[in-house]
């Protein structure tokens, strides 16, 4: 299991980092509350600035919420992967014990199992592409927010400059009237505010969006590594593996033939030993027979018996 490279609690660490940085930003905003209130809220001739900045902040909040939900989702997925690795080591026959069937690693395992049972060829590249496409949809809205934030700053600047031009036109018409000057200043202030808001949100959001992509890439890579290292050898029969097993079978047969040849040589030696023993026994029996005939002959002579007796 050491070959699988997975950062433990990586999503949780990124989420904690987001919370800490968010708390620091909130503290800075509270500390500079009066200055920001003067910059964004006071001397607003039109609601344009509030609308633009409110839209930027609202979109930023929605994108941030989506990132938080994705980080929570990937926290669960990382836990499922770690549990799956432990199951493979301890109870390989029950690899999904305690793992949700709808998790990424659970769906991958069940898919391979179904393909194996139906005798369907397994193509990991297709499975990997499907997983990447499925997980890319989770990053679609954060990607949109990440790309649009900086454009919203430019849009706010253009709108605010348009307001400033309207104020300049009024000023020229009314020969430096207070209304015209105020509108010009309001337009320039709104342009700066919208740019500052968009850039600040973009800097904060883009960092965690990139970390979100890192978490996603790491999880997908880990799933594919587990598939290649542990699951494919179990569910897929490849030509190379068949040839390797057939070569091992041939080696086993060669060893069996060698053992049979050795046994045959032993049996030949035992047979030869039996033949020698039988020959010695036959010679001994023949010798005993001759000795018995000699004894019988001597007894007849001693007791003066006839040969017929």
N, C-alpha and C positions, 0 to 999 in steps of 0.2 A: 504493500500500500504506500510505501514511501515514494514510489515513482510518480504518484499523482500529486501535482503541485496545486494546492488550493489554499488561499489565504483564509484562515479561520476568522469568522466574524468581520469580514471586510466591509460588508454593507452596513452592519451596525456601527462600525467605526466611522464610516463616512457620514452616517446619519447623526451621530453624536457630534462630529465636527461641524455639521450644518447647524445644529442647535447652539453650539458654543459661539460660532461666528454670528449667528442671528441674534443671540443675546448681546454680544458686543456691539453690533450695529444698532440694536434697539437702545442700548445704554448711551451710545453716542448721540442718537436722535433726541433722547430725553434730555441729555445734558445740554444740547444746543437747541432746545425746543423754541426758545424765544426768537433766536436768529432765524430758524427755519419758518416759524410762523410769519415773521416779517417778510421773508423772502417769497413764500408761497401764497399766503392768505391775505395779507394787507395790500391796500392800494390796487385792488383788482377792478379795473374798469369794466371788464367783460368776463363771462364765465368760461372763456376759452381755455385759460390756463388750468383751471380746476378740472375741466373735462379731459384735457389731454393728459395731464399728470395722473388723474384718477384712472383713466383707461390704461395707462402704462403700469401703474401699481396694481390694478386689478388683474391684468394679464400676467404680470409677474407673480402675483399670489397664486393664481390658478396653476401656472407652470410649476411653481415650487411645491404646491400640494400634490401635483401629479408625480413629481420626483420623490416626495416623501413616501407616497403609496408604493411606488416602484421599489424603493429601498426596503420597505417592509416586506414586500413580496419576495425580493431576492434574499432577504434574511431567512425566510422560511425555506426557500429553495436550497440555500447553502446548508442549512441544518439537515434537510432531506438527503443531500449528497453525502454529508459526513455520516449520517446514519446508514446509508446504503453501503458505504465502504466498510463500516463496522460489521454489517450483516454479511457481506461477502467473505469477510475473514472468519467470522464465528459460525454463522449458519448460512452457508451458500445455497442450500435448498429452499430457504425462506428469505430471499434477499429483500423483499418488500415489507418485512415485518415492521410495523410502526411507521410506515411511510405512506402518505396520501397517494392514492392511485392517479390523481390528477396533477401531481407534481411533475416537473420536467423529467427527472430521472425515472419516476414511476411510469410515465407514459412511454419513455424510450424503452424501458425494460419490457413492458407489456407488448409494445409494437414488435420488438425482436422476437418475443415468445410466439406471437401470432404468426409472424412470417415463417418462423422455424416449423411450427406445427402444420402450416399449410404448404410446406415444401416450396416456398417462394424464395428466389435469390435475394439476398440482402445487399443493398448498395448504400454504404455509409454516406457517400457524398450526397445522395438524395435526401437522406434523413437529416444531415447537417444543414443542407440548404433550406429544408422545411422549417427546422428549428430557428435558424437565423431570421427567416422571413416572419415567423410567428412572433419572435421577440422584438423584431424591429418595429412592429406596430405599437409596442408599449412606449417607444421613444418618439413616436411621430409628433404628439402634441408638445412635449418638451423641446423637440427639435424646431418646431414651428415657433415657439416662444423665443428660443435662443436666436433664431434668425431674424425675427421681427422686432425685437426690442430696440436694437440700434437704429432700425429704419423708422420706428415710432419717434425716436428722438429727432431724426431729420425731418419727419413729417411735422412734428410740433414746432420745430424751428421755422419751417416754411409758413405754416399757418400763422405763427406769431409775427413773423416779418410782414405777412400780408396785413395783419391788424395794424402793425406799425405804419405801414404805407398808407392805410386808410386814415390813421391819425395824422400823418404828415400832410395828407391831402386836406384834411379839415383845418390843420394849422395854417396851411398856406391860404386857404379860403378865408379864414377868419383872422388872418394876420396875427399869428402867435397867440391865439386864444388859449385859455387854460385847458379847455377840453381837448383840443388837438394835442397839446404837449403831453397831457396825461395819457392819452391813447398811445402816443409814440413810445413813451416810457413803459407803459404797460406791455406793449408788443415786444419791445426789446427784452424786458424782464421775463416774459413768458417764453420767449425763444431760449434764453439761457436756462430757465428752470426746466423746460422740457428736455433739453440736451443733458443737463446734469442728472435728472431723474433716470432717463433712459440709459445713460452710460453706467451709472451706479448700479442699476438693476442688472444690466448686461454683465458687468464684471462679476457680480455675486452669482448670478444664475449660470453663466457659462462655465464657471469653475466646477460647480456641482453637476452640471450636465455632462461635462467630460468625465467626471468621476462615475457618473451613472453609466456611461458607455464602458468605462473600465470594468465595473462590476459585471455588467452584462456580458462583455467579452470573456472575462475570466470564467464565469459560470458556464457559458457555452463551451469554451475550450476544455474545461474540466469534464463536462458530460461526454464530449467527443473522445477525450483521452480514456475515460473509463470504458466507453464503448469499444474502442480499439484494443485496449489492454485486457479487459476482463470479459466483456459480453460477446464480442464477435467470435473468439475461440470456442465459446460455449454453444452458440446458436448457428454458426455458419460453417459449412463444410466446403473447403476450398480445394482446388486441385493440388496445390503445394502440400497442404496438410495430409491429403489422401496419399500422395506419393511418399511423404515422409513416414506415415503409418505403415504403408505397404513395405517400405524399405526395412522398417523395424521388424515387421513380421517375417521378412526373408531372413534377417539376421537371427531371429529366434529359431526359425526352421533350420538354419545352418548349425546353430548350437545343438538343436535336437538331433540332427543327423550325426554330428560328431559324438554325442553321447551314445547314440545307437551303435556307431562303429566301435566305440570303446567297450560297450556291453557285449557286442558280438565277439570281440577279441577275448574278453574275459570268459564268455561261454565256451569258446574254442579251447581255451586253456583248461577249463574245467572238464570238458569232454575228453581232452587228451589225458588228463589226470585220471578220469574214470576208466578209460581204456587201459591205461597202465596198471591201475589197481585190479581190474578184472583179469588181466593177463597174469599178474602176480598171483592172484587168488587161484586161477586155473592151474598154474604151475604148482602151487602149494597143495592143492587138492590131488593132483596127479602124483605128487611125491608121497602124500599120505596113503593113497591107494596102493602104491608100490610097497610102502612099509607094511601095510596091513596084509598084503599077499605074502610078504616075507615072514611075518609073524605066524600066519596060518600054516605056512609050510613048515616052519620050525615046530609048531605045536603038533602037527601030524607026525613029524619024525620023532618027537619026544614021547608022544603017547602011542606010537606005532600004529597009527590009523592009516586006513587005505585012502587013496586019493579021492575015491568016490564019496567017502564019508566026510 
